Amino acid sequence: MAAVQKMEPLPKPARPQSMDGGALAMEIDRKSAVLAHASHEMAIRGGPQRGDTRIVVIIYGPGQETIVAVFAEVLGKPYQLKNGFQEVTHDDIDLVVGISSEKAKAGISSRNQKLLVTINAHCTSLGMPPDVYLSAQTDYEFLYTEAPFSRRDLARFTSHVLGQSSHHETLMAKPRTFFISTTFPDVHAALPNIDILTVGSDAVEIRVDLLKEPLGEGRFSEIPSLSYVGEQVMLLRQRTELPIIFTTRCIKENGRFPMENPDLYYEYLYRAIQWGVEYIDVELWLPEPIRRKLYEQRGSSRIMSAFHDFSGTFKWPSQRAESIFLESRRYADIVKMIAIINDHNENFELEYFRSKIKAEYPDSPPLSAVNMGETGQFSRTLNKVLTPITHPLLPIIAAPGQMSAAEINQALALFGQLPRKRIYGITSPLMRSTTTPQAPFYEKCFNELGLPHQFAVVERHPKGLAGIETWCNQRSFGGAYLHPAVPLTSFATGNGFFSSLNKGNGPVLSEAARLIGMVDTIVVRSTSSGSASSAPASTPSSPPRHHNGDSFAAIHSAQSGLPHNTSLVLDNASWKGILSTLTRDLAPSAYFGCAAVLIASSPDDAASALFALKALKVGKVYTVGFKTPPAFAKDLHIEPFNSLESIQRARTVNANGAEVRAGTGSPFVVVSALGPEKSNLVGMLVRLFGSRGSGNSRKVFLDLADGSVPRKGDPGLIAEQSGFAAYGTADVTAFTTVETLRLLVGQNVPYSFVRLASGRQIF
């Protein structure tokens, strides 16, 4: 069991004579100066995009006109109901337009598709399937239930189909990704365990061909209907934040879909695009016109071109294998090739094929390739792009030889590809009560993932960073999170170890860490291996053995010296936690161009929230209680509150300076980074900016104060009473933990599992 250990002052590592700590400081200053002049539209890696800017037209069913208001609220726009497409003009560009399904039929086929994007919003309680004509004519289709209604599902759907968020680029940037296939005949059976099933997965596959639609009297449909499949996709998306892979596997490729009618595949796969499914599995045997058409119509979805060979005669070094790849890549965002092998050496032939493809076709889509069966399991440990995995709780495996994420990680550890690392939670004595419970939580995650790593919470010196460099300068160091976050400039002050990294250039700084100026995560990154002679002098050639090899108290004498082929990345994960919380129930466009208020007692406390607001492209930020960090001074339109008149002006003028009625729309979002002891002040400001329910859009309040500390008054409750949707530190902490785990161990632990497994004590 990991425990909190007080960090005693330890001997500092030898300091290179050529370094005085100034190099890192100069680099931070130089990069900050460059970033201070960045434009407001500068793209943030992993941040939202503007996406599709056409007028959104919602087609609603009988008695369901309220769904238009919900769409408008999620998108952050006003709405109007109209009598048909003929009434929609360029003047409606800033509106969400609602048209009843009955009136939409008349003009939908002749609508201006360059001006309008149409979404058929169908409530399943009205019966299934939706109107067949409208389903075929609209750009997208959103299936929903009245009770319970999932706002998160709607926000995710709109963000995806309108191109405001992209899972694909984020996943492809990861060093290794997995997806799990739900082999249940009914998704309902997977939902109770979906939080555990998806630990370690970056996406979840719905095997449409394995679904069994009941017909009554114990009979099942040979092919599940589109109505049944649509409801299954809806249920799955309501319960997981992971991207979905939509697969209709044919009989020849170990599935159950018949092959006589290729048009049937197009019908189901195109409908999946309309439903906003992130990945569409398109089998290579399908006729070229169908594959091309799906690729051209994919919108924000991504196509996985899938090839399977069960003959046992397929050879990776053959010309046929290369030809299959070249044909696959024509209409694909990811190429998937899977074969049965007879000899273990064919795994190495696959690795040669993988390296050849990467070298000769560097601009091609990523390749996901594995061998099936027990003999091919070795290849599953080497594949790095969306490796299919299973889980012990699934009724059957989706393909012979599939392994779980834990089994793959355990195999990698056995092969020496996943060495055991020591990962730390570096905290201060003041934060002991809030960080200690994270030790068993991290261990639980490592166990579930089958990772060999060990975790411990350690306390740094309360008056500085004494000892942090010693914990980092270990051969087995695997990364750390810092709570509270540490100013970036502190790493350049009197720390010879950090300054000496990367041949004296200092640690690598992420985009977020550079601009925010606060570090809450230290990530270990492997670089190209050098010669043995280039190893640091502090690395012992033969470390002494200890009876208790896992003793944290002894590691500084047993394993000293960060390996020479390793670098450290200083990063900030908190802003992603804030961003994910703000966009959980709203599309990013709800924040585009709006006004925000940020309350904090120091620039350091405000910086992560400022970065998140910048990523959301807010139009203006009003600040209270702190001086704006220089890096943001020219990157955001910022106005400090310095009088009652300026506060009143913020209530009556939007981000563009146009006058509005007090409380109706400006400011849209209020973020408080003040401590719990100042909750009364926060509550007063929230009341001041409340909307009293006017307009169709609720405002947003985010309280970053420690929720475990008793306080007088609850700003969140006051916010709810004042017309805000209120969020607290629990969501931010959980989402930040998700991002931290991705950074530290490169694997995904879903938000739902974090909330389930961590317990309330750390939130």
N, C-alpha and C positions, 0 to 999 in steps of 0.2 A: 504494500500500500504506500503510495506516495505521501509525503508529508511536507509540512512547511518547515524549512530549515533556515535558521538565521545565517545570513552570509557574513562570515567573519572576514576582516581585511586579510587578503592573501597577497603574497609577493607578486608584484607586477611583472609581466613578461619583459624580456630584454628589449630595450628600445634602440632601434637603429640610430646610429649617430647622425645620419643625414636627415632625420625627420624630427621636427619640433612641434608637430600637430598643426602647423599652419597651412599645409597643403590642402587638407580637407576643408578647412575654414574658407580658404580662398576659392575653392571649387564651389562650395555652397553659395558664397556671395555672388560668384560670377553667374551661376545658373539661376539664382533667384532674380538677379538683375534682368536676365534675358526674359524670364517668365513674367516679370512685372510689366513688360511691354506687350505681352501676348494679347491678341484680340479676344473679344468676348465670345466669338464663334469658334475659338480654337477647340478642336475635337479632343475630348478626354477619352482615353482608352478605357473601354468598358462602360462608357456613359451612354445615355440615350441619344437618339438621332431624331431629326425632324420628321423623316419618313414621308409618307403619302400626305400631301396637303390638299387633296381634292375635297369637295364638299361631301360629308358623310350623310348618306340617306338611309334611315332605318325603316324597314318595312315591318309593320307590327300586325298581329292578329286581332280578331274581334275581342274588344274589351281589354286590350293589352297596351293601350297608348302610354301608360306610365313607364314602360320600358324605354321610351324615347328620352324621357327626362333623366333616367338613370344613365343611359349612354352619354348624354350631354354632360352630366355631372362628372363621370369618369374621364371624359375628354377635356373637361374644363371649358365648355362652351355653352352659350345659351341655345335654346332650341325653339323650333316652330313646327306646328302640324300643318300640312298642306294637303290639298285635294288631288294632287297628281304631279307627275314629273314635269308637266307643262308649266307649272308655277315656280319651278326651281330655276333661278338665274344666277349670274355671276355675283349679284348683290348679296347672295346667301353664303358667301365664302367663309364667313366667321360663325356660321350656324351649324347645328346638327338639325337635319330636317327629318320629320316623321311623316310617313304616308301609310295609310291603312292597306292591308293586303288586297282588299277588294278593289280599291282605286288604283293600286300600283300596277295591276295587270295590264291596264290599257296602254300605258306608255313605256313600260320598262324595256321592251325590246329595241325601242328607237331612242333611248336616252343618250345624252352626251357623255360617253364614257371617259373622255378626257377631262371633264369637269366634275363628274360624280363617281363616287365609290359606294356601292349599294351593299347593305347587309340585311339579310332576311332573318329577323329575330323571331324565333318560334318557341312558344312555351309548350312543353311536352304534355301538359295537362289538357291542352286542346285536342290532343290525339296525334298519333303518328301514322304515316309520315307527314311532313309539312306539305304544303301545296307543291305538287311536282313541277308545275310550270315555273313558279317563283324560284324554286330551288335551282332549276336549270339556268335561269336568266340572271340571278344575282351574282355579284362577285364573291360574296362570302355568306355563310349561314351560321348563326349563333343559336344553339339549342340551350334552353335553360329551364329550370324548375322554379315555380313561384315560392314554394316552401320545401326545403330551405333554398334561399337565393344566395348564390356565391358571388359577392362583389369582386373577390380576388380573381375568380375565373373570368369575369367580364373584363377586368383590367388587363389580365394577361392576354386574353384573346385580342382585344383592340390594340394593345401595344405591339403584338406580333404581326397581325395582318396589315396594320398601317406602317410597319417598318420602323417603329420607334425604339424597339429593342431587338437585339440579336443574340441568341444563344450560341449560334454556330461559330462566330469569330472567337468568342470567349472559350468555347470548348476546344477549338483547334489550336489555341495558344497554350493549352495545358500539355505537360509532358506525357501524360497517359490518361486515357478516358475509357470508361466501361458503359455498357448499357445492359439492363436486365430485361428479360422477356417474360411477361406474365402469361403463363401457359394455362390459365384458368379458362374453363368453358364459359364462365360468367364473371365479369370484373368484380361483382359484389363480393365474391369469395376472397378476393385479394385485398379489399379495402381495410379490413380490421388490422392487417399486418403490414400495410403499405409503408408505414414509417420505418419499420425494420427491414423489410424487403429491399428498399431502395438505398440503404446505407452503402456507400462506395460506388453507387451508380451515378452516371452523369445524364442518363436518359432512361426512359422506360418504354419498352416495346409492347404494343398490343398486337397479338397474333390473331388477326381477324379470321383466318382460316380455322383456328382452333375454337372459336366461339360456337356455342351450341344454343341456338334459339329454340326455346320450348314451344311446341305446338299443342300441348295437351295430351292427356292419356299416355304420358311417358314417351311421346314422339318428339323428334327434333327436326328442324329444317336442315336440309342437305347443305344449303348455303345460307348463312345468316343474312337477313334482309338489311337494307340500308337503314331502315328505321331502328332496328335492334342495334346495329353497329354504331349508329350515331349516338344513341343513348349510352352505350358502353363507353365511347370516347368522352362524352360529357361527364359521366360519373368519375372516370379516371382523372380527368383534368381538374375536377373540383377538389380532388383529394391529394394531388401532388403538384409541387411547383416545378418538377423536372420536365424537360422537353419530352415529347411523345414521338415514338417511331411507329408508323402505321404500316403493317406488313400483311400482304395477302400471298402467302407462300403456296406454290402450286404442288400438285401431287408428285411430280417428277423430282422436286427439290425438297422432299421430306415434309411437305405440307398437305393440305386437304382441299385446296381450291382446284376445281377442274380446269383443264387446259383447252377445252374445245372452243371456248369463246373468249378470245383476247379482249374484245370490247367490254366484257364484264369487268376485267381488271381496270380498264380506263375509267369506267363508271364509278367504281369504289375509290380508286386512287385520286381521281379529280375531286370527288366529294370530300375526301380527307383534306385536300388543299383548301377547299371552301370552309371547312370546319376549323381551320387555323392550326392544323397539326404541323409540328415543327419539322419532322423528317418523314419522307415518303419513300418506302422501299420499292424500287421498280426493278423487276427481274429482267435480266439481259435477253432472255429468250423472246420477250414480247416484241411484236413487229416494230421496226424502226419508226414508222409514222406515229405510233402511240407513244413511244419513249420521247420522241422529239416534241410532241404536242404537250406532254406533261411537263417537260423541262421548260418550255416556253411559257406555260401557264402557271408555273409554280409560285409566283409572287414572292412572299417572304419565306416560304417553306424551302427546304433543301432536299435534293434528290440523292438517295443512296442507290447506286446501280449495283444490283446483287447478282453474283454468279456462284452457283453451287455445282460441284461435280461429285457424284456418288459412285462413279464407275470403278474407282481404284486404279485407273490407267492414266489419270492426268499427271503430267510432269511439269514442274515449275521451270526447269531450264529450257523447255520447248519453245519453239516459235509460236505455237498455239497460245501459250500462256500470255506472251507479250501481245499477240493480236487481240486477245480477249480484253486485256487491259486498255489497249488503244481504242477499241470499239466502245468499251464501257465509259471511258472518260468523256466521250463526245457529248453526252447528255447527263452529266453527273456532277454533284458537288462533293461526293465521297464515292470512291470505288471500293466495293466489297467483293473479295474473291475467296471462296472456301472450297476445299477439296478433301477427299478421303485419301489417306496414304497407307502404305504397307510396310514402310521401313523408317526407322527413326532418323536415318541420315537425310531423308527427304525434308525434314524440318530445317536443316542447314541449307538445302537447296532453295527453300522458300526465303530464307534470310538473304541469300545471294540475289534472288530475284527482287526482293524488296529494295536492297541497296542499289541494284542496277536501275530499277525504275526511278528511284530518287535521283540518281546521277544523270541519267539520260533524258529524263522528262521532268525537270525541276519545277516547271510551271503547271504541272498536272494536278488534279484534285488529290487530296490525301488518300492513301491506300490503306485499307483495313483488310488484312489477309491472315487466315489461320488454317490449320489442318484439323480435320475432325478425327474422332475416335481417341482411344486412350493413347495410341502411338503419337497422335498429333498434339497432345496436351502441352508439350514443351513449347510449341509455336504460340500458344495462347499467352504464355508468360512473356513473349518477346514482342507481340503485337502491341502497338501504342495508340492506335486510332480506333475508338469505339469497339473494344473487344466485347463480344457477347458473353454474358455471365449468367449463372443460375443462382439459386438460393435453396437451402435445405427446406424452407417452408413452401416451395412450389410443388405442385402435384406431380409434374414430370419435367424433364429437361427438354429444352427446345431443340437440341441437336446433340448427337453422340459426342462425348468427350468434353462437354461444357463443364467449366469449373466456376466456383463462386469467387467473389472478389477476395475473400479471406484465403481461399486455397491458392489463388494466383500469387498473392502477397507472400504467403508462407513459402511457396516454391521459389519465388525470387530471393527471399532471405536465405533459403537453403543453398541456392546457386551462387550466393555472394553478390547478387545484383541489388539487394536491398539490405545493406548492413545495418546493424542495430545502432540507433542513435539515442542521444539523451536530449530531450526537449524540455525547456524550462518555462515556467511562468515567473517572470521577474517582477517583483512587486515591492512595495514599501510597507513598513510596519502599520501605517495608517489604513492600508487597504487589506489587512490580513483577513478580516471577517468576510469580505466579499470575494476574495480570490481563493481561499482555502478550499471551498467546496468544488472548485474546478478540477482539483487533482483527481478525485475518483471519476469525474465525468470524462476527462481526457483518457484515462485508463480504460474506461468502458468503450470509448470510441476506438481506441487502438485494438482492443480485444475483438470487437465486432468486425473490424477491418482486417484482422490477422496480421497486424503490423508488429514488428519485434521491438519497437521503440519503448523507451521508459520516460516517464514524465515526473517532474517534481516542481513544486513551488519554492522559490528561494527569495530571500529578502535582500535587497540592495541597501547600501548605506543610506540613511535618511538624508544626509547632507550632500550627496553627490553620487557619482557613478562608480565609486570605488569597488573594484571586484568584478564589474560586468565584463571587462575585457578578459579577465581570467576564465570566467565561465565560457565565454565565446571561443577563447583560444585553446580548445581541446580537440583532440583528434576525433572524438565521438560526438562533438557538438552537432545537433540536428536542427537548431533554430530555437526561437523563443518569442513569446509575446510579453510586452511590457505594460503593466497596469499599476499606476497611471502611465500614460505616454510620456516620453522624454523629449525635450527640445532637440532638434537636429543639431543645433550649434554645440550642444554639450558633448557630442561625439568628436568634436574637433578641438576640444579644450583639454589639453593635458593627457590625451589618450594616444600614446605611441602605437599601441596595437592597431587601432582602427585606422590611423593615418598611414600605417605601413602596408595596409592591404593593397592588392593589385599593383605591386611594384611601386608603392608610394603614392598612388592616385587615390587611395582611400576606398571605402566600401562603395558599392553601386547604390545609387539613389533612385528609387522609383519616382515616377512623375508625381504621384500623390505626396510622397514624403518631401520632395523638393518644394512644392508649392505650399503645402500645409505647414511644413516646418516642424512637425511632430512625428516621432517614430513610436509605433506601438507593436511592430513586428520585425524581427530579425530573421531573414530567410537565408538558408544555406543553398548555394548553387554550385554545382560541379562544373569545372572548366576542363579544357583539354589537358590530358595528363602530360606532365613533364618528366624529365629524367630523374632518377633517384638522387643524383647529386645535387639537384636543386631544392631538395627538401629543406625546410627551415632547420636551423641549428638546434632549436629547442625540442625537436622531435626525437625521442630516444629511439635508437635502432632496435632495441629489444626491451620493451617496457617490463618492469618487474611484475611478478605475479602476486596476487593477493588472495587470501582465502575467501574474502567477501568481495567478489569482483563487481558487485552492483552497488557498493557503498559510495554514496555521493560525497561523503566526507573525504574519501581517499582518492577521488579521481584526479585532483590537480597534481598529485604526485605520480599517478599511474599513467595518465594519458595527457601529456601536454603538447601543445603545438597543433594549430589548425593545419590540415594537409595542404601541401603546396598547390594542388589542383582544385582548390576550393576557394570560392569568394563568398562574401556576405552581401546581402541586399537589405538596405534599410527601407522599410515600407510602412504604409499606414492603411489599416483595414477598417478603421472606424467610419470613414466617410462612406464606404460601401454599405455598412450597417444602417447608416442614416438614410442613404439613397434607397435601399431596399424597403425600409419602413415607410418612407414617404410615397413609394410607388406600389405598395402592396395592394391597395384598393383603388388607386387612380393611375391612369396612363400618364407617362411623362409629360405629354402635351398639356395636361392640366396646369402645369407649372410654367410652361413656356411664356415668357414675357410678363409674368405677373409680378406683383410686389410682395416682398417678404420682410418680416421683422426678425432680427436675431438679437437675443438678449444674452449677455455673458459678462463675467467680471474681469476677463483677461483675453488678450488676443489668442493665447494658446488654447483656451477653452473653446473659442469660437472658430478656430481654423478649420477643423474637420467639417463642421456644418457649412461653413462658407464654401468649401470645395464641393460639397454635395449640391448646394444651391447653384453653384456655377455649372456643374454637370447637368442640372435640370434646366439650364438656360433661363433662369428667372430674369426679369427685366430690371429689377431694382431691389436693393437690400437696404432697409433702414436698420441702423445699429444702435444698441443701447448698452452703455456700461463699459465699453472697451474701445481702444484705438485700433483701427483697421490695420492688419498686418501689411507691410509694404508690398509684399508679393501680390496682394489682391487690389491694391489701390487703383491700378489702371486696368485691371482685368474684369472688374465688375462695376456696375453703376451703384455706388454706395453713398448713402446720405445719413450722417449721424443725427440722432435726436438730441438737440441742444436747448429746446424750449418747448413750452406747451403749444406754441403756435406751429412748430414743426410736426408735433404729434397730430394736431388737428388737421394739418394739411395732408398727412399720410392717410387719414381716414376719408378724405374727400377727393383725393387726386390719385389716379391709377399710375402705373409704372411709366406710362407715356406722357403724363402730365395732363391728361383729360380729366375733367371734373366728373365725379360720380356722387351718388347719394351716400351719405355717411353710413358705413356698415354693410353696403351691398356688395362690395367686391374688392376693396383695397384696405389693408393688405390681405392677400389670400392665405398666406401661411405664416405662422408664428412659431419660432423655435427658441426654446429657453435652455441655455447651458448653465444656468445658475444652480447653486447648491440647494438642498432641501430646506435649509434654514431661511431662505429668501422666498419661500412659496407664497407668502402673502403679497409680496411685490409682483410676482409673476401673475397671480390671480387678478390683481388690479389691472394690469396691462391687458390681460386677456379679455376682461369685461369691456375695456375701453375699445378694443378692436372687434368685438362681437358683432354678428350680423342679425341677430334676433329673427332668424329664419326667413329673411327676405331673399328673393331670387331663387333660382333652382339649384344653386351650387353651395354646398357646405364648405366652410373654410377648414383649414387644417392646423392643428396645434400639436407640436412635438415637445415633450418634456424630457430632457436628458438627465434630470436629477436622479440620484440614487434612490430607488423606490423602497429599499429596505430600511431606510432611516426614518424614524417617526418625525412628523412635522405637523404644523398647524395649518389647516386648510389644504384642500386638494385642487391644484390648478387644473388637473384633467377633468374633474367633475364640473368645475366652474366653466371650463371651455365647452363641455358638452351642453351646458345650460345656455351658453352664449352663442350657439350656432356653429360650433366647431366639431369636427371629427378628431378625437383626441387619441394620441399614441404616447406610450411611455418608454422608459428605458428597457423594459423587458424585451420588446420586439427588437430594439436596436442592438442590445447585447446578444440576443440569439442570432440575428443576421450577421453581426460582426464575428461571432464565433464560427459561423459557417465559412466566412471569408478567411478567417485566420487559419482554420484547419486546411483549407485549400492551399494557402500559401505555404504552410509549414510541412505538410505531408503530401501535397499534390493530389489529394483525393477529396471526393465530395461527401459530406454528411448533410443531409437535407435539414432545412429549418425545422420541419415537423419533428424529426428525431431529436434535434437539439432540445426543443421544448419538452419532449417526452422523457428523454433519458437524463437530462441535467437536474431535474427537480427544481422546485420554485425557489430554493434557497439562494441560487446564484443570480436570480433575476429580481 
